[in-house]
Amino acid sequence: MFTIDNYISSALDIVDEDSTVTGYNVDGNVKTVTITKNLRHDLLCPLCGSKLHSRGKFIRHPKNQVLQDGYVLKINAIGRKWECSSETCSYNCRDQFEFIPSRKQVTNIIIIMILIALKDIRLTCRQVAAQFRVSDTFVHQTFLQYVNLKRKPLTEYLCIDEVYLNISPTCKYALVIMDFLTGEPLDIIESRRQSVTEPYFLSIPKEEREKVKFLCCDMYDPYVNYAPKYFPNAVVITDSFHVLQWLLRLIKRYINDVKKRYQERDRKLLQEKNHDSNRDFQTSADSKEVYLLKNGQWVILKNRSGWKYMEARYNRRMDMVMDTYAWEREVLKLDKNFKAIRDLKDLYESFNEQFVNDLDGAADRLDTLIEIYSQSSFQIFREFAALLKSHRETIVNSFVYVKDIKNEDILRRLSNGILESFNNIPSAYRTQSHGVDCFEFSRNRILWHMWDDAKISLVPRTKEEIHREGKKRGPYKK
């Protein structure tokens, strides 16, 4: 039968038979529960074996959480003090409650609630501490004591990339290992430096590393070399997004150079105008050309298959009616090379969207593109041809598609795209974690947020185990 007594007992994890809920009262929004230790007459001194006598009662008032219904839970824990009956023995003790950790002022339930609250990566320790009326140091230590997540086993499809954490001068970029199929991070390593990654990967059993079939990464040489060094059976895949991003970066630089030419022209016109009118204006409104180059770069950079048609409307800045095709026409008029650059870029984008699991076809077409780009009159594409040639094999490997883990009718191209979207989480954490310089805390906090099956340690670590030396204090000056 359900009663408030057994409900409170279950919620507070009172598993010992020596405690009883002896009182329950509601006053406004405060629920007061009194829990009393049952009187025992069979307690013996652990030192001399003599009988223990009661020296009276004591009351503890552990801190607790605001309940979900808006009520505040107040607990009165009543126990007894004990002393040895032998005149030659000075042993004394107090009753201990199972739901109150030793030397703590909180109950087990508040510890669990703190850990649940920390699942939200957007909350800081200070915000959680304010919610549960404890110190932020207590929240920080509680998390380190109870959450100590071990890495997950390596899978057949791995994605590897760095993420900017900037925790310390030696830990600016952490290395993330992710399972491509599930999108779940398997581990986060403190640094991408070889002195850190080499011992880490070599510590993983060789049998486990040999199970990796595909390794997705960008064009960073150390990542590419992970396969022959640590994953002998893995095929390296260059992420298609990074290849295209490399090309678009060069094209953006060219567009900005064109914009600077128009800005320089406008600056000279302003100087002449100031001279003729005896004025000293330092700036002026952007010319139509500069306005177009600031707001219309998508005409050149964005794949035309992804354009969304804009209805014709009057543009006050251009003093004309503008729709999608008017934007295209006006932007392409600004430089004689814009159309040719866009057409060459579109060749690679078209290639990048074809050849599903057709590696031979992808290799032939890539060779053709390398030949076209290497003979281009634009330095941009000659440099791009050299890049494609140096990463030819890994780019061709990127046209491998695998079945989606949730729907086998859907094919997914192997890439680091899922890891790129994950980077928003560490970025959000870094933004709000002012002053956090402990990598272990940051790593476990991010994984604790991401892993649905993350477990709390049954045996929490001691304060000595989680203690680390802080920063040395500088000289004090009055």
C-alpha positions in Angstrom: 0.0 0.0 0.0 1.3 3.5 -0.9 1.9 5.9 2.0 3.8 9.1 2.3 6.2 7.2 4.7 7.3 4.6 2.2 7.4 7.1 -0.6 9.8 9.4 1.2 11.8 6.3 2.3 12.2 5.2 -1.3 13.0 8.7 -2.6 15.7 9.2 0.0 17.1 5.7 -0.4 16.6 4.7 3.3 17.5 1.1 3.0 18.5 0.4 6.6 15.8 -0.9 8.9 16.9 1.3 11.8 15.2 4.5 10.4 11.5 5.4 10.5 9.6 8.4 9.1 8.1 9.7 12.3 6.6 13.0 11.2 5.3 14.7 8.1 3.9 18.3 7.9 3.0 20.8 5.2 3.2 24.5 6.0 2.8 26.8 3.0 5.3 25.6 0.4 7.5 23.8 2.9 7.1 20.0 3.4 8.8 18.9 6.6 9.7 15.2 7.1 11.1 13.9 10.3 13.2 10.7 10.2 14.2 9.1 13.4 16.8 6.3 14.1 15.2 3.4 16.0 16.5 2.9 19.6 18.8 -0.1 19.8 20.0 -1.9 22.9 22.5 -4.3 21.3 25.2 -1.9 20.3 28.7 -2.9 21.4 31.9 -0.9 21.6 34.2 -1.9 18.6 37.3 -1.3 20.8 36.6 -3.2 24.1 33.3 -5.0 23.4 31.4 -3.3 26.2 27.8 -2.1 25.8 27.2 1.4 24.4 24.9 3.8 26.3 22.9 6.6 24.8 24.1 10.2 25.6 20.9 11.8 24.2 19.6 12.8 20.8 20.9 15.1 18.1 19.2 16.6 15.1 20.6 17.1 11.6 19.1 19.3 9.0 20.5 18.3 5.6 20.0 20.6 2.7 17.6 19.5 0.0 16.2 20.4 -3.4 13.1 22.3 -4.2 10.6 19.6 -5.3 9.1 19.5 -8.7 5.7 20.7 -7.5 7.3 23.9 -6.2 7.5 22.8 -2.6 10.7 22.9 -0.4 11.6 19.7 1.3 12.9 20.1 4.8 14.3 17.1 6.7 14.8 16.6 10.4 17.1 13.6 10.9 17.0 12.6 14.6 19.7 10.2 15.9 21.5 9.4 19.1 24.9 9.9 20.5 26.6 6.9 22.0 29.5 6.3 24.5 31.2 3.2 25.8 30.0 2.0 29.3 33.5 1.0 30.3 35.3 3.5 32.5 38.6 2.7 30.9 37.4 3.2 27.3 36.7 6.7 25.8 35.0 5.5 22.6 32.0 7.5 21.5 30.1 7.8 18.2 26.9 9.0 16.6 24.2 7.3 14.5 24.8 7.5 10.8 22.0 7.8 8.2 22.3 5.9 5.0 20.9 8.7 2.9 23.3 11.3 4.3 26.9 10.9 3.1 29.6 11.0 5.7 30.7 14.6 6.6 28.1 16.1 4.2 25.3 18.5 4.8 23.2 17.1 1.9 21.3 13.9 1.1 21.9 11.4 -1.6 19.0 12.7 -3.5 20.5 16.2 -3.9 23.7 14.7 -5.3 21.7 12.8 -7.9 19.7 15.9 -8.7 22.9 17.9 -9.2 24.3 15.3 -11.6 21.0 15.3 -13.5 21.1 19.1 -13.7 24.7 19.0 -15.1 23.4 17.0 -18.0 22.4 20.4 -19.5 25.7 21.6 -21.0 24.3 25.2 -20.9 24.3 25.4 -17.1 27.3 26.4 -15.2 28.3 25.1 -11.8 27.4 28.4 -10.3 23.8 28.2 -11.7 23.4 24.6 -10.5 24.7 25.6 -7.1 22.2 28.4 -6.8 19.4 26.1 -7.7 20.3 23.6 -5.0 21.5 26.2 -2.4 25.1 24.7 -2.2 28.5 26.1 -3.2 29.8 25.9 -6.7 32.9 24.2 -5.4 30.7 21.5 -4.0 29.0 21.0 -7.4 32.4 20.9 -9.1 33.8 18.3 -6.6 30.6 16.2 -6.7 30.7 15.9 -10.4 34.4 14.9 -10.4 33.8 12.3 -7.6 30.8 10.6 -9.2 31.4 11.0 -12.9 34.6 9.4 -14.3 33.7 8.2 -17.8 35.9 5.7 -19.6 36.3 5.8 -23.3 34.0 3.7 -25.4 35.3 0.9 -27.7 36.4 1.8 -31.2 34.0 1.1 -34.0 34.4 0.2 -37.7 33.7 3.8 -38.9 35.6 6.5 -37.1 35.6 10.3 -37.5 38.5 12.3 -36.1 38.8 16.1 -35.8 40.0 18.7 -33.3 37.8 21.0 -31.3 38.8 24.4 -29.9 38.5 24.3 -26.1 41.3 26.7 -25.0 41.4 25.3 -21.5 45.1 25.9 -21.1 48.2 26.9 -23.2 48.9 23.1 -23.6 45.3 22.3 -24.3 43.9 24.7 -26.9 42.8 22.0 -29.3 41.4 18.7 -28.0 41.0 15.7 -30.3 37.5 14.1 -30.7 36.9 10.5 -31.8 33.4 9.8 -32.9 31.4 6.9 -34.3 30.1 7.9 -37.7 27.0 5.6 -37.6 25.7 6.7 -34.2 27.1 10.2 -34.1 28.3 9.5 -30.5 31.7 10.7 -29.3 33.8 7.7 -28.2 36.4 9.9 -26.4 37.9 13.3 -26.2 41.7 13.5 -25.9 43.4 16.4 -24.2 45.5 17.5 -27.1 46.1 16.7 -30.8 49.9 16.8 -30.2 51.8 13.6 -31.0 53.3 13.5 -27.5 49.7 13.0 -26.2 48.0 11.0 -29.0 50.7 8.4 -29.6 50.7 7.0 -26.1 46.9 7.1 -26.1 46.4 5.1 -29.3 49.2 2.6 -28.5 47.5 1.9 -25.1 44.5 0.6 -27.0 44.8 -3.1 -27.7 45.9 -3.9 -31.2 43.0 -6.3 -31.7 40.6 -3.4 -31.1 42.5 -1.0 -33.4 42.5 -3.6 -36.2 38.7 -3.6 -36.3 38.6 0.0 -37.6 37.8 -0.1 -41.4 37.4 3.6 -42.2 38.9 6.7 -40.8 37.3 10.0 -41.8 39.4 13.2 -41.2 40.4 16.4 -42.9 43.6 16.9 -44.9 45.8 17.4 -41.8 48.8 15.1 -42.4 49.1 13.7 -38.8 45.4 12.5 -39.0 46.0 10.9 -42.3 49.0 9.1 -40.9 47.0 7.6 -38.0 45.9 4.8 -40.3 49.3 3.2 -41.1 50.5 3.9 -37.5 47.6 2.8 -35.4 44.8 1.4 -37.6 46.5 -1.0 -40.1 43.2 -2.2 -41.7 41.6 1.2 -42.0 41.0 3.2 -45.3 41.5 6.9 -44.9 38.8 9.2 -46.2 39.3 12.9 -46.8 36.1 14.7 -45.7 34.5 16.2 -48.8 33.4 19.3 -46.9 37.0 20.3 -46.1 38.1 19.9 -49.7 35.3 22.2 -51.0 35.9 24.6 -48.1 39.6 24.9 -49.1 38.5 26.0 -52.6 35.8 28.4 -51.4 38.3 30.0 -49.0 40.5 30.9 -52.0 37.6 32.2 -54.0 36.4 34.3 -51.1 39.9 35.8 -50.9 39.6 36.8 -54.6 36.2 38.3 -54.1 37.6 40.4 -51.2 40.4 41.6 -53.4 37.9 42.8 -55.9 36.0 44.5 -53.1 39.1 46.2 -51.9 39.7 47.6 -55.4 36.3 49.2 -55.4 36.8 50.5 -51.8 40.1 52.1 -52.8 38.4 53.7 -55.8 35.7 55.1 -53.5 38.3 56.4 -51.0 40.0 58.3 -53.8 36.7 59.7 -55.0 35.9 60.9 -51.4 39.3 62.6 -51.2 38.6 64.5 -54.5 35.1 65.4 -53.3 36.5 66.7 -50.0 39.1 68.7 -51.9 36.5 70.3 -54.2 34.0 71.1 -51.4 36.6 72.0 -48.7 35.2 69.2 -46.4 36.9 66.5 -44.3 34.6 63.5 -44.4 36.4 60.4 -43.3 33.8 57.8 -44.5 30.9 57.6 -46.9 28.1 55.1 -47.6 29.2 52.0 -49.5 28.9 52.3 -53.3 26.6 49.9 -55.1 29.5 47.8 -56.1 30.8 47.4 -52.5 27.2 46.7 -51.4 26.8 43.9 -53.9 30.2 42.3 -53.0 29.3 42.4 -49.3 25.8 41.0 -49.7 25.9 39.0 -52.9 28.9 36.6 -52.5 26.4 33.7 -52.5 26.0 34.2 -56.3 29.5 32.8 -56.8 30.0 30.7 -53.7 26.7 28.9 -53.3 25.7 25.9 -55.5 23.0 27.0 -57.9 21.0 23.9 -57.2 20.5 25.2 -53.7 19.4 28.7 -54.6 16.0 29.8 -53.3 14.2 32.1 -55.7 13.7 35.6 -54.3 10.6 37.4 -55.5 11.2 40.7 -57.3 11.1 43.7 -54.9 12.4 47.2 -54.8 15.9 47.5 -53.4 16.5 51.0 -52.0 20.2 50.7 -51.9 20.4 49.6 -55.6 17.5 51.9 -56.6 16.0 49.1 -58.7 13.8 46.0 -58.6 15.9 43.0 -57.6 15.1 39.3 -57.7 17.5 36.3 -57.7 18.5 36.7 -61.3 19.0 40.4 -61.0 21.4 39.8 -58.1 23.3 37.3 -60.3 23.5 39.6 -63.2 24.7 42.6 -61.2 27.3 40.7 -59.2 28.8 38.9 -62.3 29.2 42.3 -64.0 31.6 43.5 -61.2 34.5 41.4 -62.5 35.2 39.8 -65.8 36.5 36.6 -64.1 33.6 36.0 -61.7 31.6 33.8 -64.1 34.6 31.7 -65.2 35.6 31.1 -61.6 32.1 30.1 -60.6 31.8 27.7 -63.6 35.1 26.0 -62.6 34.0 25.7 -59.0 30.7 24.2 -60.1 32.5 21.5 -61.9 33.9 20.2 -58.6 30.6 20.6 -56.8 28.9 18.6 -59.5 31.5 15.9 -59.3 31.2 15.9 -55.5 27.5 15.0 -55.7 27.8 12.0 -58.0 29.4 8.5 -58.0 27.5 6.7 -55.2 29.8 3.8 -54.2 31.4 4.1 -57.7 35.1 4.6 -56.8 36.4 3.9 -60.3 34.1 6.4 -61.9 35.0 9.0 -59.2 38.8 8.3 -59.9 38.4 8.9 -63.6 36.4 12.1 -63.2 38.8 13.4 -60.6 41.8 12.8 -62.9 39.9 14.8 -65.6 39.3 17.7 -63.2 42.9 17.7 -62.1 43.9 18.1 -65.7 41.4 20.9 -66.3 42.4 22.8 -63.2 46.1 22.4 -63.7 45.8 24.1 -67.1 43.6 26.9 -65.8 44.7 30.5 -66.2 43.7 31.1 -62.6 46.2 30.5 -59.8 43.4 29.5 -57.5 42.6 26.4 -59.5 46.2 25.5 -60.3 46.7 25.4 -56.5 43.5 23.4 -56.1 44.7 20.9 -58.7 47.9 20.4 -56.7 45.8 19.7 -53.6 43.5 17.2 -55.4 46.5 15.4 -56.8 48.2 15.1 -53.4 45.0 13.7 -51.8 43.7 11.9 -54.8 43.3 8.4 -53.2 41.6 9.6 -50.0 39.3 11.9 -51.9 38.2 9.0 -54.1 37.6 6.9 -50.9 35.1 9.6 -49.7 32.6 8.3 -52.3 31.9 5.2 -50.1 28.3 5.1 -48.9 27.0 3.0 -46.0 23.6 2.1 -44.8 22.0 4.2 -42.1 21.9 2.5 -38.8 18.2 3.4 -38.3 16.9 3.0 -41.8 18.8 0.6 -44.1 17.0 2.1 -47.1 19.0 5.3 -46.7 22.6 5.5 -47.8 25.0 7.9 -46.0 28.3 9.2 -47.4 31.2 8.8 -45.1 32.3 12.2 -43.9 33.1 14.3 -40.9 29.9 16.3 -41.2 28.4 14.7 -38.1 31.5 15.7 -36.1 31.4 19.3 -37.5 27.8 19.7 -36.1 29.0 18.2 -32.7 31.6 21.1 -32.5 28.7 23.4 -31.5 28.5 21.7 -28.1 32.1 22.2 -27.0 31.8 25.8 -28.4 28.7 26.5 -26.2 30.4 24.9 -23.2 33.6 27.0 -23.7 31.5 30.2 -24.0 29.8 29.7 -20.6 32.5 27.9 -18.7 34.4 31.0 -17.5 37.5 30.1 -15.5 37.3 26.3 -16.0 40.8 25.1 -16.6 40.4 21.4 -15.8 40.4 19.2 -18.9 39.1 16.2 -17.0 36.1 18.1 -15.8 35.4 19.6 -19.2 35.8 16.2 -21.0 33.5 14.4 -18.6 31.0 17.2 -18.7 30.7 17.1 -22.5 30.5 13.3 -22.6 28.0 13.3 -19.7 25.8 15.5 -21.8 26.2 13.4 -25.0 26.0 9.9 -23.6 22.5 8.6 -22.8 23.9 5.5 -21.2 26.5 7.3 -19.0 26.8 5.7 -15.6 27.5 7.3 -12.2 30.4 5.7 -10.2 29.0 3.4 -7.5 32.1 4.2 -5.4 32.8 7.9 -5.6 36.4 9.1 -5.8 37.8 10.7 -2.7 38.8 14.4 -2.5 42.4 13.3 -2.5 41.9 11.5 -5.8 40.3 14.4 -7.6 42.6 17.1 -6.0 45.1 18.8 -8.3 47.6 21.5 -7.8 46.2 25.0 -8.6 48.0 27.9 -10.2 50.8 29.3 -8.1 50.0 32.7 -6.6 52.1 35.6 -7.6 53.9 38.0 -5.1 51.5 40.0 -2.9 51.8 43.8 -3.0 50.1 46.2 -0.7 
